[in-house]
Structure formats: C-alpha cells, structure tokens
C-alpha cells in the first residue's frame, strides 16, 4: 500500500468520525433545546401567548442548528470531492506528459488546435488609440 493510499484511508476514517460526532452534537443540542422548551412551557402555567413564543423560538433554534450542520457538511463534502478530482487530473496530466502526444486526424484536418472553424469571418485586431494634437 502506497503512502497516498494510506493517507486517503486515514482521511476517510477521520471524515467519518467528524460526521458522527457532528451529528451527535446536533442531536444532543436539539434534545437540550427541547428539554428547556418543555420546562419553560411547564413553568408558564398556561399563558398561551408566551408558550407560543417559547415553542416558536425553540423550533427556530433547532431548525437553524440542523440546517447549518447539513449545509456545512454538504459544502465540506463537495470541496473534498473536488479536491480529490483535481488531484486525479494532476496525476493524469503528469502521466500523459510523459508519453508522446498522439496526432488526432480530425485536429489535423481542421488545421490544428486553435484554428478558426470554416466559414467564420476574420475579425481585425484592435488598433491602438491615437492621441489628439
């Protein structure tokens, strides 16, 4: 097993541990908010206007916390997969640069890379501005 593969396995294990403990923290926070809200409702002795406010605040806090965790997790996963893909492309680029370039018949027939497609008008290059006397 190469050093890169071993590091990849460790990174995967670390990411799993982070995800588990992050989810555990979100769940425990939501349970804590629920317990505090239930205690607050119990202490209010039926004042409906305040109970609605307490429950609304508790629900908002739980939804915000959960949404923030899921959003951060999604961005982290996306960044990690993009990083891995970029590393794969760099490795592929290094391997391809070691080999001689293959000549593609279609590229040669069209005039090579960067050639204008047939039927396009040539656009004159811009001229340098002149200063007024």
Secondary structure, DSSP 8 states (H G I E B T S, - for coil): --HHHHHHHHHHHHHHHHHHHHHHHHHHHHHHHHHHHHHHHHHTTT-HHHHHHHHHHHHHHHHHHHHHHHHHHHHHHHHHHHHHHHHHHHHHHHHHHHS-----HHHHHTTSTT---TT--------------
